[in-house]
């Protein structure tokens, strides 16, 4: 069964917003640089992204992510492709490292 990996929201300042989430909630920083951050909650991750880098989206981990298009490998070892549902919502289809 496919799973929700993260929800991505656009922010103006990654560091400032990441610090706010870290002081407000019990989260683990999985990755952070000047262009995006991934914060892990107990049940799902929250990605903080810059508006010029990524669209707001949610991400699904699927063993068959490559079915949706050519996967692009990222710095964190994941591979993904962006698609849209019929309503125009952006979805990132992810295959975790070792699966692409």
DOTORMI-64507 format. One line per 3 residues: number of its first residue (from 1); for each residue x, y, z of C-alpha. Coordinates in Angstrom, 1 decimal, padded with zeros to 4 digits. Example, Ala and Ser with C-alpha at 12.3 -4.5 7.8 and 13.67 -1.06 7.14 Angstrom:
2
1 = 012.3 -004.5 007.8 ~ 013.7 -001.1 007.1
REM end
This chain:
100
1 = 000.0 000.0 000.0 ~ 001.3 003.5 -000.8 ~ 002.0 005.9 002.0
4 = 002.0 009.7 002.5 ~ 005.6 010.7 003.0 ~ 005.3 014.5 003.5
7 = 003.3 017.6 002.9 ~ 005.2 020.6 001.5 ~ 004.3 024.2 002.2
10 = 006.0 027.2 000.7 ~ 007.7 029.6 003.1 ~ 009.7 032.8 002.6
13 = 012.6 031.9 005.0 ~ 013.6 028.3 005.6 ~ 015.8 028.8 008.6
16 = 013.3 031.1 010.4 ~ 010.3 028.9 009.7 ~ 012.2 025.7 010.7
19 = 013.3 027.3 014.0 ~ 009.6 028.2 014.7 ~ 008.4 024.6 014.1
22 = 011.3 023.3 016.3 ~ 010.3 025.5 019.2 ~ 006.6 024.9 018.9
25 = 006.5 021.1 018.3 ~ 008.4 017.9 019.0 ~ 009.9 017.4 015.6
28 = 013.2 016.0 014.3 ~ 015.1 017.8 011.5 ~ 015.8 015.2 008.9
31 = 017.4 017.7 006.4 ~ 017.8 021.4 006.2 ~ 019.7 023.8 003.9
34 = 018.9 027.3 002.5 ~ 016.4 026.0 -000.1 ~ 014.4 023.4 001.8
37 = 013.9 021.6 005.1 ~ 012.3 018.3 006.1 ~ 010.8 018.1 009.6
40 = 009.7 014.7 010.8 ~ 006.6 014.4 013.1 ~ 005.7 011.0 014.5
43 = 003.3 010.2 011.7 ~ 004.3 012.3 008.7 ~ 006.9 014.8 007.6
46 = 006.6 018.5 006.8 ~ 008.7 019.9 004.0 ~ 009.4 023.7 004.0
49 = 010.2 024.8 000.5 ~ 010.9 028.1 -001.2 ~ 008.2 029.3 -003.7
52 = 010.7 029.4 -006.6 ~ 012.0 025.9 -005.9 ~ 009.0 023.6 -005.4
55 = 005.2 023.9 -005.7 ~ 003.1 023.2 -002.6 ~ 002.4 019.5 -002.7
58 = 002.0 016.3 -000.9 ~ 004.3 013.3 -001.5 ~ 003.4 009.6 -001.8
61 = 005.9 006.8 -001.5 ~ 005.2 004.1 -004.1 ~ 007.2 001.1 -005.3
64 = 005.9 002.0 -008.7 ~ 006.7 005.7 -008.8 ~ 008.5 005.3 -012.1
67 = 005.1 004.4 -013.6 ~ 004.2 008.1 -013.5 ~ 007.3 009.4 -015.4
70 = 011.0 009.7 -015.4 ~ 012.4 009.9 -011.8 ~ 014.8 012.6 -010.8
73 = 017.3 011.6 -008.1 ~ 017.7 014.1 -005.2 ~ 020.6 014.9 -002.8
76 = 018.9 012.9 000.0 ~ 018.9 009.7 -002.1 ~ 015.2 009.7 -003.0
79 = 014.0 009.7 -006.6 ~ 010.7 011.3 -007.6 ~ 008.5 012.7 -010.3
82 = 005.8 015.4 -009.9 ~ 002.3 014.8 -011.3 ~ -001.0 016.6 -010.9
85 = -004.4 015.1 -010.0 ~ -007.5 016.1 -012.0 ~ -008.1 019.1 -009.8
88 = -004.5 020.5 -010.4 ~ -003.0 019.5 -007.0 ~ 000.7 018.7 -007.2
91 = 001.7 015.3 -006.0 ~ 005.3 014.1 -005.7 ~ 005.6 010.4 -006.4
94 = 008.7 009.0 -004.5 ~ 010.7 005.9 -004.7 ~ 013.1 005.7 -001.7
97 = 016.8 005.0 -002.3 ~ 017.7 001.6 -003.6 ~ 014.3 001.3 -005.4
100 = 015.1 003.3 -008.6
REM end
